[in-house]
Amino acid sequence: MSGPARVLRAASRLRGRNNEGFVAATMALVVVLVGGIDSRFWSLATVFNVLHDSFEPLVFSLGFLMVLLTGGIDVSFDAIGIFAGYTLSLSAGRPWLASHVLPAFVAAAAIGLGLGVVNAAATAILRLPVLIVTLGTRGIIAGVLLSAVGSTYVSVLPGALGAFPGRDLIRVQAGGGQSVGLHVLVIPLVLLCLGLAFFLRQTVLGRGIYAVGGDLEAARRVGFPVRWIQGFVLCLAGTFAGLAGMIHVSLIGYGNPFDLVGLELNVIAAVVLGGASIFGGRGSVVGTILGVLFVSLINYSLILLGIPSTWQQVAIGILLVLGILAQTVSRRRARSFLATGGASA
């Protein structure tokens, strides 16, 4: 193999199957630039803050990734998340939640699963695209939450949920005499990511999810239960959204039914920037993790540099457009290659 060919092969490996290497390199560049502007950035506190800000978006993003891999776009996850989180914040004083937070997370997952089943059933019965169905259910879930569950602000979570924000594995001193901790949630989230990555790459159902998004008709012909898989990922996305909503409420220490509005931009941007294709069939857990960390890093850097928070949405919106544009250009080039040079070769 010639020298240039070896260089190209090495570069391809570093880039990764879904451009994970490119995302990691861009993150490193941001770290160098921001650290050069403000030396406060170079601290363990920055790492803990970025990780802490990534917990909730990561779980939302993993659920969104599952649906996107099949070629669908789910926009109901924020409504499902706050429905589960806020409902359980109203129940925080009940005896079954007083001594431990695990029942709250189990209940949130169950609520999310139930609402995911609604999405799956509506998609199967109405035979409409996932985007259209979840737009409708998003409004329904939000309306039911405010009209039937409650719309009052829960300022204090009693019992175990109230003490949960302080459950840190380690704490370090930050600037201004403040301390920043690495929350215990990092452990189950690492296990969740490892389990989902294994599921997608090493199981028949996981490969079926990629197959449905890559070519739905081809997946049907080889025997994959397409409609069952599409319903399964919506149920799983609902479960993840319920968990993410509970993470949100448990970490901030209060319940607000109007929270999480607008979070969908960050989640979609993170998954797309992590290499997942909006056309389905391509994406990875590693890429999604990097995308979430990248978005959190951008938001944290803007705050540290004193840039108004309103510009965060502008920055994320620009990144999302650039990510989708890159995918579109790559897809067009692939089609052109197959239609011309690839076909003649």
C-alpha positions as CSV (number, residue, x, y, z in Angstrom):
1,M,0.0,0.0,0.0
2,S,1.4,3.4,-1.0
3,G,2.1,6.2,1.5
4,P,-0.9,8.5,0.5
5,A,-3.2,5.5,0.7
6,R,-2.0,4.7,4.2
7,V,-2.6,8.3,5.2
8,L,-6.1,8.3,3.8
9,R,-6.9,5.0,5.5
10,A,-5.6,6.2,8.9
11,A,-7.5,9.5,8.5
12,S,-10.7,7.5,7.8
13,R,-10.2,5.4,10.9
14,L,-9.6,8.5,13.0
15,R,-12.8,10.1,11.6
16,G,-14.9,7.1,12.6
17,R,-17.8,5.4,11.0
18,N,-20.1,8.3,11.8
19,N,-17.6,11.2,11.9
20,E,-17.1,10.8,15.6
21,G,-13.4,11.7,15.3
22,F,-14.3,14.9,13.5
23,V,-16.7,15.9,16.4
24,A,-14.0,15.1,19.0
25,A,-11.4,17.1,17.1
26,T,-13.8,20.1,16.9
27,M,-14.4,19.8,20.6
28,A,-10.7,19.9,21.3
29,L,-10.4,23.0,19.1
30,V,-13.1,24.7,21.1
31,V,-11.4,23.8,24.4
32,V,-8.1,25.2,23.2
33,L,-9.7,28.5,21.9
34,V,-11.9,29.1,25.0
35,G,-9.1,28.1,27.4
36,G,-6.8,30.6,25.6
37,I,-9.3,33.4,26.1
38,D,-10.2,32.6,29.7
39,S,-7.9,30.5,31.9
40,R,-10.7,29.7,34.3
41,F,-11.8,27.2,31.6
42,W,-8.8,25.0,32.4
43,S,-10.2,23.3,35.5
44,L,-11.8,20.1,36.7
45,A,-14.8,22.2,37.6
46,T,-15.4,22.8,33.9
47,V,-15.4,19.1,33.2
48,F,-17.9,18.4,36.0
49,N,-20.1,21.3,34.9
50,V,-20.2,20.1,31.3
51,L,-21.0,16.6,32.3
52,H,-23.7,17.7,34.7
53,D,-25.3,19.8,32.0
54,S,-25.2,16.7,29.7
55,F,-27.1,14.2,31.9
56,E,-30.6,15.1,31.0
57,P,-30.0,15.9,27.2
58,L,-28.0,12.7,26.8
59,V,-31.0,10.5,27.8
60,F,-33.3,12.5,25.6
61,S,-30.8,12.2,22.8
62,L,-30.4,8.5,23.1
63,G,-34.2,8.1,22.7
64,F,-34.3,10.4,19.8
65,L,-31.4,8.6,18.2
66,M,-33.4,5.3,18.3
67,V,-36.3,6.8,16.4
68,L,-34.0,8.7,14.0
69,L,-32.2,5.4,13.1
70,T,-35.5,4.1,11.7
71,G,-36.0,7.2,9.6
72,G,-38.6,8.9,11.9
73,I,-38.4,12.1,13.8
74,D,-40.0,12.3,17.3
75,V,-40.7,15.7,18.7
76,S,-42.8,14.7,21.7
77,F,-40.0,13.7,24.0
78,D,-39.9,17.1,25.9
79,A,-43.6,16.9,26.6
80,I,-43.3,13.3,27.8
81,G,-40.3,14.2,29.9
82,I,-41.9,17.0,31.8
83,F,-45.2,15.1,32.1
84,A,-43.4,12.3,33.9
85,G,-41.1,14.5,35.9
86,Y,-43.7,17.0,37.0
87,T,-46.3,14.3,37.9
88,L,-43.8,12.6,40.2
89,S,-42.8,15.9,41.7
90,L,-46.4,16.3,42.9
91,S,-46.1,12.9,44.5
92,A,-42.7,13.5,46.1
93,G,-44.2,13.6,49.6
94,R,-45.8,10.1,49.3
95,P,-44.4,7.4,51.6
96,W,-43.2,5.2,48.6
97,L,-40.9,8.1,47.5
98,A,-39.8,9.3,50.9
99,S,-36.8,7.1,51.5
100,H,-35.3,6.4,48.1
101,V,-35.3,7.9,44.6
102,L,-35.3,4.6,42.7
103,P,-39.1,4.2,42.7
104,A,-39.4,7.7,41.2
105,F,-37.2,6.8,38.3
106,V,-39.0,3.5,37.8
107,A,-42.4,5.2,37.8
108,A,-41.1,7.9,35.4
109,A,-39.9,5.2,33.0
110,A,-43.3,3.5,33.2
111,I,-45.1,6.8,32.5
112,G,-42.8,7.5,29.5
113,L,-43.3,3.9,28.3
114,G,-47.1,4.4,28.4
115,L,-46.9,7.6,26.4
116,G,-44.5,6.0,24.0
117,V,-47.1,3.3,23.5
118,V,-49.6,6.0,22.6
119,N,-47.2,7.3,20.0
120,A,-46.6,3.8,18.6
121,A,-50.3,3.0,18.5
122,A,-51.2,6.3,16.8
123,T,-48.5,5.8,14.2
124,A,-49.6,2.3,13.4
125,I,-53.3,3.0,13.3
126,L,-53.2,6.3,11.4
127,R,-50.4,5.2,9.1
128,L,-48.9,8.7,9.3
129,P,-45.2,9.8,9.6
130,V,-43.8,9.8,13.1
131,L,-43.2,13.6,12.9
132,I,-46.8,14.3,12.2
133,V,-48.1,12.0,14.9
134,T,-45.7,13.2,17.6
135,L,-46.4,16.8,16.8
136,G,-50.0,16.0,17.6
137,T,-49.3,14.0,20.7
138,R,-46.9,16.6,22.0
139,G,-49.7,19.1,22.1
140,I,-52.1,16.7,23.6
141,I,-49.7,15.6,26.4
142,A,-48.8,19.2,27.2
143,G,-52.5,20.1,27.3
144,V,-53.4,17.2,29.5
145,L,-50.5,18.0,31.9
146,L,-51.6,21.6,32.4
147,S,-55.4,21.0,32.5
148,A,-55.6,17.7,34.4
149,V,-52.4,17.1,36.3
150,G,-51.5,20.6,37.4
151,S,-49.9,23.9,36.6
152,T,-48.6,25.1,39.9
153,Y,-44.9,25.5,40.7
154,V,-43.5,22.8,43.2
155,S,-40.8,24.8,44.9
156,V,-39.4,22.1,47.2
157,L,-39.2,18.4,46.8
158,P,-39.4,16.6,50.1
159,G,-37.7,13.4,51.3
160,A,-35.2,11.6,49.1
161,L,-35.9,13.6,46.0
162,G,-35.1,16.8,47.9
163,A,-31.7,15.5,49.0
164,F,-30.8,13.9,45.6
165,P,-29.1,17.0,44.0
166,G,-26.4,16.8,46.6
167,R,-25.5,13.1,45.9
168,D,-22.0,13.6,44.5
169,L,-19.2,11.1,44.0
170,I,-16.6,13.8,44.3
171,R,-16.5,17.6,44.8
172,V,-13.8,20.1,43.7
173,Q,-13.3,23.8,44.4
174,A,-14.3,26.2,41.6
175,G,-13.8,29.9,41.2
176,G,-15.3,32.3,43.8
177,G,-15.0,29.8,46.6
178,Q,-17.8,27.6,45.2
179,S,-17.5,23.8,44.9
180,V,-18.7,21.7,42.0
181,G,-19.5,18.0,42.2
182,L,-19.7,15.0,39.9
183,H,-23.1,13.6,40.5
184,V,-23.7,9.9,41.2
185,L,-26.0,9.7,38.1
186,V,-22.9,9.4,36.0
187,I,-22.6,5.7,36.9
188,P,-26.1,4.5,35.7
189,L,-25.8,6.8,32.6
190,V,-22.5,5.2,31.6
191,L,-24.1,1.7,32.0
192,L,-27.1,2.8,30.0
193,C,-24.8,4.0,27.1
194,L,-22.8,0.8,27.2
195,G,-25.9,-1.3,27.2
196,L,-27.6,0.6,24.3
197,A,-24.4,0.5,22.2
198,F,-24.2,-3.3,22.7
199,F,-27.9,-3.7,21.8
200,L,-27.6,-1.7,18.6
201,R,-24.4,-3.4,17.3
202,Q,-24.6,-6.9,18.7
203,T,-28.3,-8.0,18.5
204,V,-30.6,-8.9,15.7
205,L,-33.2,-6.3,16.7
206,G,-30.5,-3.6,16.9
207,R,-29.3,-4.5,13.3
208,G,-33.0,-4.5,12.3
209,I,-33.3,-0.9,13.5
210,Y,-30.5,0.2,11.2
211,A,-31.9,-1.9,8.4
212,V,-35.4,-0.2,8.6
213,G,-33.8,3.2,8.5
214,G,-31.4,2.3,5.7
215,D,-33.9,0.8,3.3
216,L,-37.4,0.1,4.6
217,E,-38.5,-2.1,1.7
218,A,-35.3,-4.1,1.7
219,A,-35.6,-4.7,5.5
220,R,-39.2,-5.9,4.9
221,R,-38.1,-8.3,2.2
222,V,-35.4,-9.9,4.3
223,G,-37.9,-10.6,7.1
224,F,-37.6,-7.8,9.6
225,P,-40.9,-6.9,11.3
226,V,-40.8,-3.3,10.2
227,R,-44.0,-2.0,11.9
228,W,-43.1,-3.8,15.1
229,I,-39.6,-2.3,15.1
230,Q,-41.0,1.2,14.4
231,G,-43.4,0.8,17.4
232,F,-40.6,-0.6,19.6
233,V,-38.3,2.4,19.1
234,L,-41.1,4.9,19.9
235,C,-41.9,3.0,23.1
236,L,-38.2,3.0,24.0
237,A,-37.9,6.7,23.2
238,G,-40.8,7.4,25.5
239,T,-39.2,5.4,28.3
240,F,-36.0,7.4,27.9
241,A,-37.9,10.6,27.8
242,G,-39.7,9.8,31.1
243,L,-36.3,9.0,32.7
244,A,-34.8,12.2,31.4
245,G,-37.7,14.2,32.8
246,M,-37.2,12.7,36.2
247,I,-33.4,13.5,35.9
248,H,-34.3,17.1,35.2
249,V,-36.7,17.4,38.2
250,S,-34.4,15.5,40.6
251,L,-31.3,17.5,39.8
252,I,-32.8,21.0,39.9
253,G,-34.8,20.2,43.0
254,Y,-38.2,21.6,42.0
255,G,-41.1,20.9,39.6
256,N,-42.2,23.3,36.9
257,P,-44.7,22.1,34.3
258,F,-43.5,24.8,31.8
259,D,-39.9,23.5,31.8
260,L,-38.1,21.8,28.9
261,V,-39.8,23.9,26.3
262,G,-37.3,24.5,23.5
263,L,-35.0,21.7,24.6
264,E,-35.8,19.8,21.3
265,L,-33.3,22.1,19.4
266,N,-30.4,21.1,21.6
267,V,-31.3,17.4,21.4
268,I,-31.8,17.3,17.7
269,A,-28.6,19.3,17.1
270,A,-26.6,17.0,19.4
271,V,-27.7,13.8,17.7
272,V,-27.2,15.2,14.1
273,L,-23.8,16.7,15.0
274,G,-22.9,13.3,16.5
275,G,-23.2,11.8,13.0
276,A,-26.7,10.4,13.0
277,S,-28.4,10.8,9.6
278,I,-31.7,12.6,9.4
279,F,-32.5,10.2,6.6
280,G,-32.2,7.2,8.9
281,G,-29.9,4.1,9.0
282,R,-26.8,5.8,10.4
283,G,-25.7,6.9,13.8
284,S,-24.1,5.6,17.0
285,V,-24.2,5.9,20.7
286,V,-20.6,7.2,20.8
287,G,-21.4,9.9,18.3
288,T,-24.5,10.9,20.2
289,I,-22.5,11.2,23.4
290,L,-19.9,13.4,21.7
291,G,-22.7,15.5,20.1
292,V,-24.4,16.1,23.5
293,L,-21.0,17.0,25.1
294,F,-20.3,19.3,22.2
295,V,-23.6,21.2,22.6
296,S,-23.1,21.4,26.4
297,L,-19.5,22.6,25.9
298,I,-20.7,25.4,23.5
299,N,-23.4,26.5,25.9
300,Y,-21.0,26.5,28.9
301,S,-18.3,28.4,26.9
302,L,-20.7,31.1,25.9
303,I,-21.7,31.6,29.5
304,L,-18.1,31.6,30.7
305,L,-17.2,34.2,28.1
306,G,-20.1,36.5,29.2
307,I,-22.0,36.1,26.0
308,P,-25.8,36.6,26.5
309,S,-27.7,33.4,26.9
310,T,-30.0,34.3,24.0
311,W,-27.0,33.7,21.6
312,Q,-26.8,30.1,22.7
313,Q,-29.9,29.2,20.7
314,V,-28.4,31.1,17.7
315,A,-25.2,29.1,18.0
316,I,-26.9,25.7,18.3
317,G,-29.3,26.6,15.4
318,I,-26.3,27.4,13.2
319,L,-24.6,24.1,14.1
320,L,-27.7,22.2,13.4
321,V,-28.1,23.7,9.9
322,L,-24.4,23.1,9.1
323,G,-24.8,19.5,10.3
324,I,-27.8,18.8,8.1
325,L,-26.2,20.7,5.2
326,A,-23.1,18.5,5.4
327,Q,-25.3,15.3,5.4
328,T,-27.3,16.5,2.4
329,V,-24.2,17.3,0.4
330,S,-22.6,14.0,1.3
331,R,-25.8,12.2,0.3
332,R,-25.9,14.0,-3.0
333,R,-22.3,13.2,-3.7
334,A,-22.9,9.5,-3.0
335,R,-25.9,9.4,-5.3
336,S,-23.9,11.2,-8.0
337,F,-21.0,8.7,-7.6
338,L,-23.3,5.7,-7.9
339,A,-25.0,7.2,-11.0
340,T,-21.8,8.1,-12.8
341,G,-18.4,6.8,-11.8
342,G,-19.6,4.1,-9.4
343,A,-21.9,2.6,-12.0
344,S,-19.2,2.6,-14.7
345,A,-16.6,1.1,-12.4
